[in-house]
Amino acid sequence: MRIHIGSDHAGLEFKAKIIAHLQGQGHQVTDHGPHSFDPLDDYPEFCIPAALATAKDPGSFGIVLGGSGNGEQMAANKVKGVRAALVWSVEIAKLARQHNDANVISLGGRMHDEKLCLELVDTFLSTPFSSDERHIRRIGLISKYEEKGQL
């Protein structure tokens, strides 16, 4: 599986752990930064490129993370074709994939311990989209608005 990842200074240390975890499972991970600690960096500079790469790489997934995951999710969702979900529980990770066909997971590295964050990532990546008609219809409405600015 191809995975694009980006964070900010608050997610830098944990990003490295996620990358090692995923590479250990045989996934191909592209790190969109940052690559060194800068307490004044800005998450959009790293999360938007990760989201762009995910949108341009069909079948891939993205991971964005920071202190809370909120801003990172907002930044990723500005990219056409991205459905980023702020995930804080295993159930939400499953639902984001099953119901929303989310292709980017956003995590708050300061909100959870390492074990739970890795479980959230693994759950997100291993859960398939349900392909239920109602979910396809709803995602279609989002895509239509994204394209035409109307429902």
C-alpha positions in Angstrom: 0.0 0.0 0.0 1.2 3.5 -0.8 0.8 6.1 2.0 1.6 9.8 2.1 2.3 11.4 5.5 2.8 14.9 6.7 2.8 16.6 10.1 4.0 19.6 12.0 6.5 20.0 14.8 4.0 18.5 17.3 3.7 15.3 15.2 7.3 15.0 14.1 8.4 12.4 16.6 5.3 10.4 16.3 5.4 10.6 12.5 8.7 8.8 12.6 7.2 6.0 14.7 4.2 5.6 12.3 6.5 5.5 9.3 8.7 2.8 10.9 5.6 0.8 11.9 4.1 1.0 8.3 7.4 0.2 6.6 7.7 -2.8 8.9 4.4 -4.0 7.5 5.8 -3.6 3.9 4.0 -0.4 3.0 5.6 2.3 0.8 5.5 5.5 2.8 6.3 9.0 1.4 7.2 11.5 4.0 6.1 15.0 3.1 7.8 16.6 6.1 8.9 18.1 8.2 12.2 16.4 8.4 13.6 18.3 11.3 12.2 20.0 14.4 11.1 23.6 14.1 8.7 24.8 16.8 7.4 27.6 14.5 6.6 25.5 11.4 3.1 25.5 10.0 1.2 22.3 9.4 -0.4 23.4 6.1 3.1 23.4 4.5 3.3 19.6 5.1 -0.2 18.3 5.4 -1.5 19.9 2.1 1.4 18.3 0.1 0.6 14.9 1.7 -3.1 15.4 0.8 -2.3 16.5 -2.7 -0.1 13.4 -3.3 -2.9 11.2 -1.9 -5.5 12.8 -4.3 -3.1 12.4 -7.3 -2.2 8.7 -6.4 -5.4 6.6 -6.8 -5.6 3.8 -4.3 -3.2 5.5 -1.8 -3.9 6.8 1.6 -2.8 9.8 3.6 -1.9 10.5 7.2 -1.7 13.9 8.6 -0.9 14.6 12.3 -0.2 17.3 14.7 -0.9 18.1 18.3 -4.7 17.8 18.0 -5.2 16.7 14.4 -7.9 19.4 14.0 -6.0 21.9 11.8 -4.3 19.2 9.9 -7.6 17.7 9.0 -9.0 21.1 7.9 -5.9 21.7 5.7 -6.1 18.3 4.1 -9.8 18.7 3.4 -9.1 21.8 1.3 -7.6 19.5 -1.3 -10.0 18.4 -4.1 -10.6 14.7 -3.9 -9.6 14.3 -0.2 -11.9 13.1 2.5 -9.9 13.5 5.7 -11.3 12.2 8.9 -10.2 13.3 12.4 -10.0 9.9 14.1 -9.9 9.5 17.9 -11.3 5.9 18.4 -11.2 2.6 16.7 -14.9 2.9 15.9 -14.5 6.3 14.2 -11.5 4.9 12.2 -13.8 2.1 11.0 -16.7 4.4 10.2 -14.5 6.9 8.4 -13.6 4.1 5.9 -16.9 2.1 5.8 -19.3 5.0 5.5 -17.2 7.9 4.1 -14.5 6.2 2.1 -12.1 8.5 3.8 -8.7 8.5 2.1 -6.8 10.5 4.7 -6.7 10.0 8.5 -5.9 12.9 10.8 -4.5 12.2 14.3 -3.7 14.2 17.3 -0.3 13.0 18.5 -0.7 14.8 21.8 -4.2 13.3 22.3 -3.4 9.5 22.4 -0.6 7.2 23.4 1.5 5.5 20.7 -0.2 2.1 21.0 -3.7 3.6 20.3 -2.5 5.8 17.5 -0.9 2.8 15.7 -4.1 0.9 16.3 -6.1 3.7 14.7 -3.8 3.8 11.7 -4.0 0.0 11.2 -7.8 0.0 11.6 -8.2 2.8 9.1 -5.9 1.2 6.5 -7.4 -2.3 6.9 -11.1 -1.3 6.8 -12.8 -1.4 3.4 -15.4 1.0 2.1 -18.9 -0.6 2.4 -20.0 0.4 -1.1 -23.6 0.8 0.3 -25.7 2.8 -2.1 -26.5 5.4 0.5 -22.9 6.1 1.2 -22.0 6.3 -2.5 -24.9 8.8 -2.9 -23.7 10.9 0.0 -20.1 10.9 -1.2 -21.4 11.8 -4.6 -23.1 14.9 -3.2 -19.9 16.0 -1.5 -18.0 15.5 -4.8 -20.7 17.4 -6.7 -20.4 20.3 -4.3 -16.6 20.2 -4.5 -16.8 20.4 -8.3 -19.7 22.8 -8.9 -20.3 24.6 -5.7 -23.8 23.4 -5.5 -25.7 20.3 -4.3 
